[in-house]
Amino acid sequence: MKHKNEKGFALILSLVLLMVMSLMGGALIVISSTDHQSNNSSDEYQQAFYVAETALLEAEKSIINNMMGPWVNVDTAFTDVPTGMTEGEKEEWDSMVENITNAAVGGLARNTDKRDLPTNLIAATVTPCFNSFRNIARTGFLVTEHQVNKNFGTLIQAVFTDANLDDLAKPEDIVREKVYMERFRYEYFITNIGPAEYRGAGSSLKKTSTNVQTSGTAYKIHGCGYMMPRETPLSEFEDPDILVPLETVVVLSN
């Protein structure tokens, strides 16, 4: 009875199994790396989305400041008294300053003499954010305000100067996070879209009652969150890695 020569079979089988396991290991590494990159991209998009929401909030604050009057420091805002006023104008000035000072809290008060409901007088700047809204008529488009390339890192600067951070992170980690957050920018522009019904509500109203008036003014806010490439100068914003556009409408009582 003849026996087949099987010398070297175990070596060949080992090499085949090693090659298969190597291919499987490489595939797992590629899949893991792809998932990691996908998660990073998803996180960066989510952060840009939050920055876009910040743009809408900053725009709403601007509208409210115009409507109610800007915040002023009463200790420094009225040190320069206008010259050449008549006696009547001087009395009006003193009365205004007294009213604002009496309403101050912590040295801050709203200058109600500067109240305004802005109208569309400014030509919008053409930016990546502006171009991302396809429903805007480009010709003759006017806005009440257009803030461009606002740095999100600057907006939250106080976070990085909090002494409590020293107990939570290393100084180099704080610096790295600060640089990272400066890659995020925001932009907004506001349009007065005309009269609108204003509906008020509150705990003092009965459940069956309403408080509706038609003397409201509606503003449409377009806002964007940007994430810029690494080492992009703060003055540049034309070529973002990520851009998230959002819009909303707010109605204020006149």
For each residue, the residues with C-beta under 8 A, 3 or more apart:
1:
2:
3:
4:
5:
6: 9
7:
8: 11 12
9: 6 12 13
10: 13 14
11: 8 14 15
12: 8 9 15 16
13: 9 10 16 17
14: 10 11 17 18
15: 11 12 18 19
16: 12 13 19 20
17: 13 14 20 21
18: 14 15 21 22
19: 15 16 22 23
20: 16 17 23 24
21: 17 18 24 25
22: 18 19 25 26
23: 19 20 26 27
24: 20 21 27 28
25: 21 22 28 29
26: 22 23 29 30
27: 23 24 30 31
28: 24 25 31 32
29: 25 26 32 33
30: 26 27 33 34
31: 27 28 34 35
32: 28 29 35 36
33: 29 30 36 37
34: 30 31 37 38
35: 31 32 38 39
36: 32 33 39 40
37: 33 34 40 41
38: 34 35 41 42
39: 35 36 42 43
40: 36 37 43 44
41: 37 38 44 45
42: 38 39 45 46
43: 39 40 46 47
44: 40 41 47 48 227 241 242
45: 41 42 48 49 242 244
46: 42 43 49 50
47: 43 44 50 51 184 225 227
48: 44 45 51 52 184 225 226 227 242 243 244
49: 45 46 52 53 225 244 246
50: 46 47 53 54 225
51: 47 48 54 55 152 184 185 186 225 226 227 244
52: 48 49 55 56 186 223 224 225 244 245 246
53: 49 50 56 57 223 225 246
54: 50 51 57 58 152 155 186 223 225
55: 51 52 58 59 150 186 187 188 223 224 225 246
56: 52 53 59 60 188 221 223 246 247 248
57: 53 54 60 61
58: 54 55 61 62 147 150 155 186 188 223
59: 55 56 62 63 145 147 188 189 190 221 223
60: 56 57 63 64 221 250
61: 57 58 64 65
62: 58 59 65 66 145 147 190
63: 59 60 66 67 118 190 219 221 250 252
64: 60 61 67 68 252
65: 61 62 68 69 70 71
66: 62 63 70 115 116 117 118
67: 63 64 115 116 117 252
68: 64 65 110 112 115
69: 65 110 111 112 113 114 115
70: 65 66 110 111 114
71: 65 108 109 110 111
72: 77 100 108 109 110 111
73: 76 77 107 108
74: 77 78 97 100 101 104 107 108 109
75: 107
76: 73 79
77: 72 73 74 100 111
78: 74 81 97 100
79: 76
80:
81: 78 93
82: 85 93
83:
84:
85: 82 89 90 93
86: 89 90
87: 90 91
88: 91 92
89: 85 86 92 93
90: 85 86 87 93 94
91: 87 88 94 95
92: 88 89 95 96
93: 81 82 85 89 90 96 97
94: 90 91 97 98
95: 91 92 98 99
96: 92 93 99 100 113
97: 74 78 93 94 100 101
98: 94 95 101 102
99: 95 96 102 103 112
100: 72 74 77 78 96 97 103 104 109 110 111 112 113
101: 74 97 98 104 109
102: 98 99
103: 99 100 109 110
104: 74 100 101 107 108 109
105: 108 109
106:
107: 73 74 75 104
108: 71 72 73 74 104 105
109: 71 72 74 100 101 103 104 105
110: 68 69 70 71 72 100 103
111: 69 70 71 72 77 100 114
112: 68 69 99 100 115
113: 69 96 100
114: 69 70 111
115: 66 67 68 69 112
116: 66 67
117: 66 67 192 217 252 254
118: 63 66 121 144 145 190 192
119: 144 192
120: 142 143 144 191 192
121: 118 142 144
122: 142 143 144 145 146
123: 141 142 143
124: 130 141 142 143 146 189
125: 130 146 148 189
126: 130 131
127: 130 131 148 187 237 238
128: 131 132 224 226 237 238 239 240 243
129: 132 133 148 187 189 222 223 224 226 243 245
130: 124 125 126 127 133 136 189 222
131: 126 127 128
132: 128 129 224 243 245
133: 129 130 136 222 245 247
134:
135:
136: 130 133 141 222
137: 140 141
138: 141
139:
140: 137
141: 123 124 136 137 138
142: 120 121 122 123 124 191
143: 120 122 123 124 146 189 190 191
144: 118 119 120 121 122 190 191 192 219
145: 59 62 118 122 188 189 190
146: 122 124 125 143 187 188 189 190
147: 58 59 62 150 187 188 189
148: 125 127 129 187 237
149: 185 187 234 235 237
150: 55 58 147 154 155 185 186 187
151: 154 155 182 184 185 234
152: 51 54 155 156 181 182 184 185 186 225
153: 156 157 178 179 181 182 183 184
154: 150 151 157 182
155: 54 58 150 151 152 186
156: 152 153 159 160 181
157: 153 154 160 161
158: 161 162
159: 156 162 165
160: 156 157 165 174 177 178
161: 157 158
162: 158 159 165
163: 166
164: 167 168
165: 159 160 162 168 169 174
166: 163 169 171
167: 164
168: 164 165
169: 165 166 173 174 177
170: 173 174
171: 166 174 175
172: 175 176
173: 169 170 176 177
174: 160 165 169 170 171 177 178
175: 171 172 178 179
176: 172 173 179 180
177: 160 169 173 174 180 181
178: 153 160 174 175 181 182
179: 153 175 176 182 183
180: 176 177 183
181: 152 153 156 177 178 184
182: 151 152 153 154 178 179 234
183: 153 179 180 227 228 229 230 232
184: 47 48 51 151 152 153 181 225 226 227 228
185: 51 149 150 151 152 225 226 228 237 240
186: 51 52 54 55 58 150 152 155 223 224 225 226
187: 55 127 129 146 147 148 149 150 223 224 226 237
188: 55 56 58 59 145 146 147 221 222 223 224
189: 59 124 125 129 130 143 145 146 147 221 222
190: 59 62 63 118 143 144 145 146 219 220 221 222
191: 120 142 143 144 219 220 221 222
192: 117 118 119 120 144 217 218 219
193: 196 218 219 220 249
194: 217 218
195: 214 215 216 217 218
196: 193 214 216 217 218 251
197: 212 213 214 216 251
198: 212 213 214 215 216 251 252 253 254
199: 210 211 212
200: 205 211 212 213 253
201: 205 211
202: 205 211
203:
204:
205: 200 201 202 209 210 211
206: 209
207:
208:
209: 205 206
210: 199 205
211: 199 200 201 202 205
212: 197 198 199 200
213: 197 198 200 216 253
214: 195 196 197 198
215: 195 198 253 254
216: 195 196 197 198 213 251 252 253 254
217: 117 192 194 195 196 251 252 254
218: 192 193 194 195 196 249 250 251
219: 63 144 190 191 192 193 249 250 251 252
220: 190 191 193 247 248 249
221: 56 59 60 63 188 189 190 191 247 248 249 250
222: 129 130 133 136 188 189 190 191 245 246 247
223: 52 53 54 55 56 58 59 129 186 187 188 245 246 247 248
224: 52 55 128 129 132 186 187 188 243 244 245 246
225: 47 48 49 50 51 52 53 54 55 152 184 185 186 242 243 244 246
226: 48 51 128 129 184 185 186 187 237 240 242 243
227: 44 47 48 51 183 184 240 241 242 243
228: 183 184 185 232 236 237 239 240 241
229: 183 232 239 240 241
230: 183
231:
232: 183 228 229 236 237
233: 236
234: 149 151 182
235: 149
236: 228 232 233 239
237: 127 128 148 149 185 187 226 228 232 240
238: 127 128
239: 128 228 229 236
240: 128 185 226 227 228 229 237 243
241: 44 227 228 229
242: 44 45 48 225 226 227
243: 48 128 129 132 224 225 226 227 240
244: 45 48 49 51 52 224 225
245: 52 129 132 133 222 223 224
246: 49 52 53 55 56 222 223 224 225
247: 56 133 220 221 222 223
248: 56 220 221 223
249: 193 218 219 220 221
250: 60 63 218 219 221
251: 196 197 198 216 217 218 219
252: 63 64 67 117 198 216 217 219
253: 198 200 213 215 216
254: 117 198 215 216 217
